């Protein structure tokens, strides 16, 4: 499904979010600690936007953009080659539930809009915990649900009636953006997601909710 929409994925991210997605990624990368990061894993990294933002803000030795979708990573690799901060970014095609890394090998793990797509969320958080070094940080950027009544109603209408039709028409995909709307509606709210992160062994988990709660950014420590 993601391979089928890879060609127009970036365009639709910006269009369907009214360009807010750029700021969300900047805010997520800014939650990482300011001390020197050597190795960062960007899980479900897609076309590489968050990996590039982490590289721009923190200048780590390497950022591994890891994703299950080969066509997405092809686009990420091209993007890395065009940007100076992309010099430290690598791509790796792998399964988030069976990561091909030694334990405690990364200073930080980031994941943007990917937790909803894991076949087993608990197993995914378990793998993130395993590959982080003690004291390493996890950053999760994911869709949430607004709590303010007017925004909640407007967002619900947009999510159910407009986003699926517009997204599938522009991407020429079949059902990909209907899937997006369903997974956002069914996904746990921010407090419940924080509980799942803690159950995987993380501590000091807190979150912020930019844009009125349309998204949540969770930060936790191993």
C-alpha positions, 0 to 999 in steps of 0.5 A, a space after each residue: 500500500 505504501 509503495 503504491 503511494 510513495 511517488 506522491 507521499 510527500 506532496 500529500 503530507 504537506 497538502 493534507 496537513 496544510 503544511 503543518 507536518 513540517 513543523 510537527 517534525 521540527 518539534 519532534 526532533 527538538 525534543 531530543 537531548 541537546 548533548 551529542 548524539 552519535 547514532 540515531 534510528 529513525 524507525 518507519 522513516 518513510 521518505 526520510 523527512 524526520 531523519 533529515 530534520 534530526 540530522 539538521 538539528 543535532 548533527 549526529 554521526 549517523 541517522 539510520 532511516 529504517 522502513 519496511 517499504 522499499 519504494 519509500 526508501 528509494 525516495 529517501 535515498 535520493 533526498 539524502 543525496 540532495 541535502 548537505 545534512 543527508 550525508 550522515 543519513 543511511 537507509 535500511 529496509 527492515 521489519 520494525 518488529 525484528 530489527 537487525 541491530 545489536 542491543 543498546 546500539 543507538 542513542 535515540 530512536 524516533 518514529 513519526 506516524 508509524 506506530 499505528 502501522 505496526 502489526 504488534 505495537 507492544 512488540 514494536 516498542 519492545 524492539 525500540 527499547 532493546 536497541 536503545 542504550 541505557 539513558 537513550 531517548 525515544 521520540 514518538 510523533 503520532 496522530 491524536 484527537 483534539 479535545 476542544 469540541 469545535 475543533 474535534 467536530 471539524 477534524 472528525 468531518 475532515 478525517 472521515 469525509 474529505 481526507 480519504 477522497 482527496 488523498 486517494 484521488 491525488 495519490 491514485 491509490 485505492 484505499 490508502 487514505 481511507 486506511 489512514 483515516 480509520 487508523 487515526 480514529 481507532 488509535 489510542 489517545 495520548 495518555 493511553 499511548 503513554 501507558 503502552 510506552 511505559 509498559 515496554 519498560 520506558 520511564 519519564 514518558 511525557 507528551 505535548 499536543 501541538 495543533 490543538 491535539 491533532 498530533 501528540 509528541 511523546 518523549 520517553 527514556 530507557 
